[in-house]
Amino acid sequence: MKGRPVDSDSQDRTQPRPAGSAARVVRGVLMAVAAAVGAVVVSGFLHGDPRITSLIPGATQAAKPQTEAGKTVPQRALNAPPPGFEEADAPLAKPLPPATINESYKFLAVNDDGTPVGYSPCRPLHYVVNAAAAPEGTDALVTAAIANISEASGIQFVNDGTTDELPAEKREAYQPAKYGDRWAPLLISWTSPEVVPPLADEVIGTGGSTMYSLNNGPKSYISGSLQLDSPQVAELLAEPGGADYVLAVIQHELGHVMGLDHVDDPVQLMYPEIGAPDGLAAGDLTGLHLLATSPCRKDI
């Protein structure tokens, strides 16, 4: 058995915008098997084009099958936690389909059979926050963004509190010394361009997930990270209606974490530029609902 995490390190390219437009760029970096990147702009929060990059080697051997109470337990790949941690027999939630089905959605990665790569809906997605540099009032915005994404996707998020883990270009998806014998939780970091160089200039955030597969089988996301530029967010929050745009930015980047790519329809939140912070639109909701059909993964 081979376990294979995959990572993507993409670069966004900002687009020109009209003179006088006060826009910030949000870059969403998806770490995945065939991963991608995205970014947002307020009234011009610009996104870069996602690009697929190289694989990162993972476990190359497997332990022998074990048995428990007379039944076979899934093999454990090297450099990976015991398979099926907190995995239920069925999805933890059944999100309602969007009121209007809209085809304005894209996935960052798909399996060989064309199904979108997503998180297992049968286990909770834990997350931690490095809030040392968080601007005042952003806790509620993160909570609201996660609640909206959870309602649309069916993924049940669990807040594991704060962490001192710093964002890294190549974050390890398995950190047993820090988080125990499980996949590392989603890391949400309030940071700066000095710590995360991709946040330089007008980029206000990055985000994405890591995919994993066994024996070249179907891929699923196992962990992720999201970085937000604290100084730029604080500046935006000081503007009228700024909190709505920050909420839109966080939701957009969480959309990338879940597996959504950019779209060409300017009405959708996953459009590379946010003209108005209207939240998740029909295409975004349709894509997130389809991601809810991802399989349970007791094998990883």
Summary of the structure (lengths in Angstrom):
residues: 300
radius of gyration: 18.5
end to end distance: 11.2
largest distance: 69.9
contacts: 1086
relative contact order: 0.24
helix: 19%
strand: 23%
